């Protein structure tokens, strides 16, 4: 009886917000290039990420990113190297447990940014708001 009371009284462990995105993720190398993203756990309503595409030892593109929980609405803030920063609003207030979609229809390209999990893979896609001109990445978790 005491054991069942302890089980009922024990708090249920929950994943941290957006815990499914946390970690280091890399694409398979293709034509000498590889893209990797690193996402830190959300702290104080903000999650930080970095994306780099490398060709050998050379960094071809780099971007810092943040996902901010602003009054219950998530905002994806991207700062691509050499370009103006842009904000994308989450498309829903109650986001799915392993999927995020952000939009900024006023931005030239991309207008939509999506992340989702497909089993052990992290998927990312940018496109126009209507889904046109998509670019997609398939990431594998980097094991250290």
ChimeraX commands (.cxc) that place a marker at each C-alpha (Angstrom):
marker #1 position 0.00,0.00,0.00 radius 0.5
marker #1 position 2.78,2.43,0.90 radius 0.5
marker #1 position 4.49,1.73,-2.43 radius 0.5
marker #1 position 1.36,2.57,-4.42 radius 0.5
marker #1 position 0.93,5.79,-2.43 radius 0.5
marker #1 position 4.52,6.76,-3.22 radius 0.5
marker #1 position 3.98,6.06,-6.92 radius 0.5
marker #1 position 0.83,8.18,-6.99 radius 0.5
marker #1 position 2.46,11.00,-5.00 radius 0.5
marker #1 position 5.68,11.03,-7.04 radius 0.5
marker #1 position 5.82,13.87,-9.58 radius 0.5
marker #1 position 5.65,12.78,-13.18 radius 0.5
marker #1 position 8.89,13.53,-15.00 radius 0.5
marker #1 position 8.29,15.80,-17.96 radius 0.5
marker #1 position 10.55,16.63,-20.84 radius 0.5
marker #1 position 11.76,20.22,-20.76 radius 0.5
marker #1 position 10.02,22.50,-23.26 radius 0.5
marker #1 position 11.26,21.66,-26.75 radius 0.5
marker #1 position 13.53,18.97,-25.29 radius 0.5
marker #1 position 13.15,16.98,-28.52 radius 0.5
marker #1 position 15.15,19.69,-30.32 radius 0.5
marker #1 position 18.02,19.91,-27.81 radius 0.5
marker #1 position 21.41,18.55,-28.82 radius 0.5
marker #1 position 23.83,18.53,-31.72 radius 0.5
marker #1 position 22.48,17.43,-35.10 radius 0.5
marker #1 position 24.32,16.96,-38.40 radius 0.5
marker #1 position 23.37,16.04,-41.94 radius 0.5
marker #1 position 25.22,13.30,-43.78 radius 0.5
marker #1 position 28.16,14.80,-45.70 radius 0.5
marker #1 position 27.19,15.43,-49.31 radius 0.5
marker #1 position 29.43,16.76,-52.07 radius 0.5
marker #1 position 31.99,17.76,-49.44 radius 0.5
marker #1 position 29.51,19.79,-47.36 radius 0.5
marker #1 position 27.87,19.10,-44.03 radius 0.5
marker #1 position 25.39,21.17,-42.03 radius 0.5
marker #1 position 25.20,20.94,-38.25 radius 0.5
marker #1 position 22.89,22.59,-35.73 radius 0.5
marker #1 position 23.32,22.79,-31.97 radius 0.5
marker #1 position 20.38,23.63,-29.71 radius 0.5
marker #1 position 20.71,24.32,-25.97 radius 0.5
marker #1 position 17.84,23.63,-23.56 radius 0.5
marker #1 position 15.29,26.40,-23.04 radius 0.5
marker #1 position 16.20,28.62,-20.09 radius 0.5
marker #1 position 14.34,31.74,-19.01 radius 0.5
marker #1 position 11.89,31.38,-21.92 radius 0.5
marker #1 position 14.66,31.29,-24.54 radius 0.5
marker #1 position 16.42,28.55,-26.46 radius 0.5
marker #1 position 19.65,29.21,-28.36 radius 0.5
marker #1 position 20.85,27.52,-31.52 radius 0.5
marker #1 position 23.72,27.72,-33.99 radius 0.5
marker #1 position 23.81,26.38,-37.54 radius 0.5
marker #1 position 26.95,25.97,-39.62 radius 0.5
marker #1 position 27.52,24.55,-43.07 radius 0.5
marker #1 position 31.11,23.51,-43.65 radius 0.5
marker #1 position 33.02,22.43,-46.72 radius 0.5
marker #1 position 36.12,20.78,-45.29 radius 0.5
marker #1 position 37.62,23.26,-42.83 radius 0.5
marker #1 position 35.83,26.24,-44.44 radius 0.5
marker #1 position 32.58,27.61,-42.99 radius 0.5
marker #1 position 30.29,28.22,-45.97 radius 0.5
marker #1 position 27.37,29.65,-43.98 radius 0.5
marker #1 position 26.59,30.32,-40.34 radius 0.5
marker #1 position 23.55,31.45,-38.43 radius 0.5
marker #1 position 22.65,32.07,-34.81 radius 0.5
marker #1 position 19.07,31.36,-33.80 radius 0.5
marker #1 position 16.80,31.75,-30.83 radius 0.5
marker #1 position 13.37,30.42,-30.03 radius 0.5
marker #1 position 11.69,32.73,-27.55 radius 0.5
marker #1 position 8.55,32.00,-25.57 radius 0.5
marker #1 position 6.87,35.41,-25.68 radius 0.5
marker #1 position 3.66,35.39,-23.62 radius 0.5
marker #1 position 2.91,31.80,-24.62 radius 0.5
marker #1 position 3.66,32.35,-28.31 radius 0.5
marker #1 position 6.92,31.05,-29.73 radius 0.5
marker #1 position 9.08,33.29,-31.94 radius 0.5
marker #1 position 11.93,31.97,-34.09 radius 0.5
marker #1 position 14.65,34.65,-34.37 radius 0.5
marker #1 position 17.30,34.03,-37.06 radius 0.5
marker #1 position 20.52,35.95,-37.60 radius 0.5
marker #1 position 22.19,34.60,-40.76 radius 0.5
marker #1 position 25.78,35.80,-41.17 radius 0.5
marker #1 position 25.89,38.73,-43.60 radius 0.5
marker #1 position 22.08,39.19,-43.68 radius 0.5
marker #1 position 19.48,41.08,-41.69 radius 0.5
marker #1 position 17.93,39.31,-38.70 radius 0.5
marker #1 position 14.34,38.10,-39.07 radius 0.5
marker #1 position 11.57,36.96,-36.72 radius 0.5
marker #1 position 9.02,34.26,-37.51 radius 0.5
marker #1 position 5.90,33.73,-35.37 radius 0.5
marker #1 position 4.67,30.26,-34.41 radius 0.5
marker #1 position 1.62,29.34,-36.43 radius 0.5
marker #1 position -0.24,27.90,-33.42 radius 0.5
marker #1 position -0.37,28.84,-29.77 radius 0.5
marker #1 position -0.35,25.22,-28.52 radius 0.5
marker #1 position 2.54,23.68,-30.39 radius 0.5
marker #1 position 2.79,19.93,-30.98 radius 0.5
marker #1 position 5.14,17.91,-28.77 radius 0.5
marker #1 position 7.64,17.28,-31.58 radius 0.5
marker #1 position 6.87,19.79,-34.33 radius 0.5
marker #1 position 7.22,23.55,-34.76 radius 0.5
marker #1 position 6.18,25.80,-37.63 radius 0.5
marker #1 position 6.97,29.51,-37.84 radius 0.5
marker #1 position 5.94,32.06,-40.48 radius 0.5
marker #1 position 6.76,35.58,-41.60 radius 0.5
marker #1 position 4.84,36.29,-44.81 radius 0.5
marker #1 position 6.49,39.72,-45.12 radius 0.5
marker #1 position 9.98,38.16,-45.38 radius 0.5
marker #1 position 11.38,37.50,-48.87 radius 0.5
marker #1 position 12.71,33.97,-48.29 radius 0.5
marker #1 position 12.17,31.91,-46.34 radius 0.5
marker #1 position 8.66,32.76,-45.17 radius 0.5
marker #1 position 8.12,29.48,-43.33 radius 0.5
marker #1 position 10.52,27.59,-41.03 radius 0.5
marker #1 position 9.60,24.10,-39.83 radius 0.5
marker #1 position 11.25,21.63,-37.45 radius 0.5
marker #1 position 9.91,18.18,-36.61 radius 0.5
marker #1 position 11.06,14.79,-35.45 radius 0.5
marker #1 position 10.74,11.69,-37.60 radius 0.5
marker #1 position 11.71,8.94,-35.19 radius 0.5
marker #1 position 15.36,9.53,-34.29 radius 0.5
marker #1 position 15.84,12.10,-37.06 radius 0.5
marker #1 position 15.42,15.86,-36.82 radius 0.5
marker #1 position 13.89,17.34,-39.94 radius 0.5
marker #1 position 14.08,21.02,-40.94 radius 0.5
marker #1 position 12.51,22.80,-43.87 radius 0.5
marker #1 position 12.36,26.36,-45.13 radius 0.5
marker #1 position 9.95,27.48,-47.84 radius 0.5
marker #1 position 7.58,30.17,-49.01 radius 0.5
marker #1 position 4.41,30.49,-46.91 radius 0.5
marker #1 position 2.48,28.32,-49.39 radius 0.5
marker #1 position 5.14,25.59,-49.20 radius 0.5
marker #1 position 6.74,26.57,-52.51 radius 0.5
marker #1 position 10.51,26.50,-53.07 radius 0.5
marker #1 position 11.19,24.11,-50.18 radius 0.5
marker #1 position 14.67,23.28,-48.93 radius 0.5
marker #1 position 14.89,20.36,-46.50 radius 0.5
marker #1 position 17.55,18.98,-44.17 radius 0.5
marker #1 position 17.64,15.59,-42.46 radius 0.5
marker #1 position 19.74,15.63,-39.29 radius 0.5
marker #1 position 21.15,12.76,-37.24 radius 0.5
marker #1 position 21.92,13.24,-33.56 radius 0.5
marker #1 position 25.66,13.51,-32.91 radius 0.5
marker #1 position 26.72,11.11,-30.16 radius 0.5
marker #1 position 29.62,12.28,-28.01 radius 0.5
marker link #1:1,2 radius 0.2
marker link #1:2,3 radius 0.2
marker link #1:3,4 radius 0.2
marker link #1:4,5 radius 0.2
marker link #1:5,6 radius 0.2
marker link #1:6,7 radius 0.2
marker link #1:7,8 radius 0.2
marker link #1:8,9 radius 0.2
marker link #1:9,10 radius 0.2
marker link #1:10,11 radius 0.2
marker link #1:11,12 radius 0.2
marker link #1:12,13 radius 0.2
marker link #1:13,14 radius 0.2
marker link #1:14,15 radius 0.2
marker link #1:15,16 radius 0.2
marker link #1:16,17 radius 0.2
marker link #1:17,18 radius 0.2
marker link #1:18,19 radius 0.2
marker link #1:19,20 radius 0.2
marker link #1:20,21 radius 0.2
marker link #1:21,22 radius 0.2
marker link #1:22,23 radius 0.2
marker link #1:23,24 radius 0.2
marker link #1:24,25 radius 0.2
marker link #1:25,26 radius 0.2
marker link #1:26,27 radius 0.2
marker link #1:27,28 radius 0.2
marker link #1:28,29 radius 0.2
marker link #1:29,30 radius 0.2
marker link #1:30,31 radius 0.2
marker link #1:31,32 radius 0.2
marker link #1:32,33 radius 0.2
marker link #1:33,34 radius 0.2
marker link #1:34,35 radius 0.2
marker link #1:35,36 radius 0.2
marker link #1:36,37 radius 0.2
marker link #1:37,38 radius 0.2
marker link #1:38,39 radius 0.2
marker link #1:39,40 radius 0.2
marker link #1:40,41 radius 0.2
marker link #1:41,42 radius 0.2
marker link #1:42,43 radius 0.2
marker link #1:43,44 radius 0.2
marker link #1:44,45 radius 0.2
marker link #1:45,46 radius 0.2
marker link #1:46,47 radius 0.2
marker link #1:47,48 radius 0.2
marker link #1:48,49 radius 0.2
marker link #1:49,50 radius 0.2
marker link #1:50,51 radius 0.2
marker link #1:51,52 radius 0.2
marker link #1:52,53 radius 0.2
marker link #1:53,54 radius 0.2
marker link #1:54,55 radius 0.2
marker link #1:55,56 radius 0.2
marker link #1:56,57 radius 0.2
marker link #1:57,58 radius 0.2
marker link #1:58,59 radius 0.2
marker link #1:59,60 radius 0.2
marker link #1:60,61 radius 0.2
marker link #1:61,62 radius 0.2
marker link #1:62,63 radius 0.2
marker link #1:63,64 radius 0.2
marker link #1:64,65 radius 0.2
marker link #1:65,66 radius 0.2
marker link #1:66,67 radius 0.2
marker link #1:67,68 radius 0.2
marker link #1:68,69 radius 0.2
marker link #1:69,70 radius 0.2
marker link #1:70,71 radius 0.2
marker link #1:71,72 radius 0.2
marker link #1:72,73 radius 0.2
marker link #1:73,74 radius 0.2
marker link #1:74,75 radius 0.2
marker link #1:75,76 radius 0.2
marker link #1:76,77 radius 0.2
marker link #1:77,78 radius 0.2
marker link #1:78,79 radius 0.2
marker link #1:79,80 radius 0.2
marker link #1:80,81 radius 0.2
marker link #1:81,82 radius 0.2
marker link #1:82,83 radius 0.2
marker link #1:83,84 radius 0.2
marker link #1:84,85 radius 0.2
marker link #1:85,86 radius 0.2
marker link #1:86,87 radius 0.2
marker link #1:87,88 radius 0.2
marker link #1:88,89 radius 0.2
marker link #1:89,90 radius 0.2
marker link #1:90,91 radius 0.2
marker link #1:91,92 radius 0.2
marker link #1:92,93 radius 0.2
marker link #1:93,94 radius 0.2
marker link #1:94,95 radius 0.2
marker link #1:95,96 radius 0.2
marker link #1:96,97 radius 0.2
marker link #1:97,98 radius 0.2
marker link #1:98,99 radius 0.2
marker link #1:99,100 radius 0.2
marker link #1:100,101 radius 0.2
marker link #1:101,102 radius 0.2
marker link #1:102,103 radius 0.2
marker link #1:103,104 radius 0.2
marker link #1:104,105 radius 0.2
marker link #1:105,106 radius 0.2
marker link #1:106,107 radius 0.2
marker link #1:107,108 radius 0.2
marker link #1:108,109 radius 0.2
marker link #1:109,110 radius 0.2
marker link #1:110,111 radius 0.2
marker link #1:111,112 radius 0.2
marker link #1:112,113 radius 0.2
marker link #1:113,114 radius 0.2
marker link #1:114,115 radius 0.2
marker link #1:115,116 radius 0.2
marker link #1:116,117 radius 0.2
marker link #1:117,118 radius 0.2
marker link #1:118,119 radius 0.2
marker link #1:119,120 radius 0.2
marker link #1:120,121 radius 0.2
marker link #1:121,122 radius 0.2
marker link #1:122,123 radius 0.2
marker link #1:123,124 radius 0.2
marker link #1:124,125 radius 0.2
marker link #1:125,126 radius 0.2
marker link #1:126,127 radius 0.2
marker link #1:127,128 radius 0.2
marker link #1:128,129 radius 0.2
marker link #1:129,130 radius 0.2
marker link #1:130,131 radius 0.2
marker link #1:131,132 radius 0.2
marker link #1:132,133 radius 0.2
marker link #1:133,134 radius 0.2
marker link #1:134,135 radius 0.2
marker link #1:135,136 radius 0.2
marker link #1:136,137 radius 0.2
marker link #1:137,138 radius 0.2
marker link #1:138,139 radius 0.2
marker link #1:139,140 radius 0.2
marker link #1:140,141 radius 0.2
marker link #1:141,142 radius 0.2
marker link #1:142,143 radius 0.2
marker link #1:143,144 radius 0.2
view
